[in-house]
């Protein structure tokens, strides 16, 4: 019984990390954060590094479109009750409206790293939060917890 439970847990972990994406017949987005908890009282910057992978599991090329270079990656942080906390903004989102188009060949993937920079003043309570990440029009959710600043 213990072996069965361990097998199911390992299988679940492999699926969550995209180990079976090749069996899918669609474009898949996976976002792996470098951490799942942010303590605004620590000396570590309030940044979650995102390892973003977009894979074309189809047999045809897929065209990717973005309104501007600043809109390839977008994110919004919500509470566990889906209330708005903050979104990607500032200089990261200021660039000319110049449409981009890219082709993702069959069985190929794009892989990039981005920083999700959190504003400590926007997080008033401890708890679970969700970053809804959109990359080239495909969406994934990254869950994390926060310990707010002591006042």
N, C-alpha and C positions, 0 to 999 in steps of 0.2 A: 504494500500500500504506500509506503514512504517513497519508493522508487517511482511509482505512478504519479504521485503529487509533485515530486521533483521534476519529472519529465514534463508535466503540464505547465509548471512554472517556467521551465527553460523554454518551452515552445512559445508561451505567451511573451516572454522577453524577446525572443528572436523575431516574432511577428511585429512587436512594437518598435523594433529597431530597423525594420524594413528588410529583414533577411529573405522574405518570400515575395518581395516586390516583383521579381521576374515572372512570377506566376500570374500577376495581374495583367489585365488587358486595357490599361488606362495610363494616364500620366499621374504620377504620385509625388507628393511633396512630403518630405520629412524634415523636421526641425529639431535638432538636438541641442539643448542648452548645456552650458558648462557647469551650471549649478541650479538647484531647485529651491534654494532659500537665500533670502537677502536680509541681512541685519544692518539697518541704517546706523546703528551705534558702533559698528566695527570700523576699523581703519581701511578696510577693503572698499574700493569704489563701488557705487551702486549700479553695477553693469552686469548684464547677463550676456555672455557671448553666445551667439546663435550659429550653429553649423547647419546651413541650409542646403538641402539636396532636392533637385527636381529631376525626376527620371521619367523618360518616355518609354513605357513598357509596351507600346503598340508596334505595329509593323509599318506604320506610316510616319512621315515627318509631321511635326506639330509646329505651327506658327505661334510664337509668343509675342504679345503686344503690350506696350506700356505707353502712357501719355507723355512721360518725360523720364529722364534718367533717375530722378528723385522718386518716381512712383513704381519702380521695379519692386522695391520692398516697402511695405507699409505695415504698421502694427498699431494695435489699440489694446490697452490694458483695462480689464473689467474686474469687478469684484466677483466673488463666487455667486452673488445674486444678480449678476450681469448689469451692474451699475458702472457707468463710465468713471475711470480714474485719470487716465492720460493717454495721449497718442503721440506718435512720432511727429516732431515739429522742429521749429528753429531752422538753423542753417542746413540741417540734413534734408530739408524739404524745399529749400529755395534754389531753384534752377529753372532754366528756360523750358517752356512748353515745347518740347521737340520730341515728337513721337518716335518710339523705338520699335523695331521689329527684329526678331531673331528666330531662326529655325532650329528646332531640336530634333536631331535625326533619330530614327528608330533605335531603341536599346541604348541610347546615350543619356548622359545626365549632366546637369549643371551643378556645380558645387561651389559655394561661397560662404564666407564668414561675415557676420554683421554684429554690431553692438547694440543691444537694447539698453539704452541709458535711462535709468529711472530717476525721477525727481522726488527726493525724500519728503518734501512738503506736501506732495499729493497723496501720501499714504498716511492716513490718520489712525488706522487701527491694525492690529495684528490679524493675520488670517491668510486665507488662500485667495490667490488671484490668478487670472488667466490672461495671457498675451495672445491675442488673435493676430496671427502673422499671415500676411498676404504677399506672395512672391510670384511675379509674372501672372497674376490672376488666380493662382491656386492658394488655398487656405489651409492652415494647420493651427492647432491650439497648443500653447506651452503653459503648463500649470506651474506655479511657484508660490512659496509662502514668504511673508514679510514680517519682520520685527521692526516697528516704527521707531523713530527717534524718541528718546526720553526727553520730556519737556521740563 
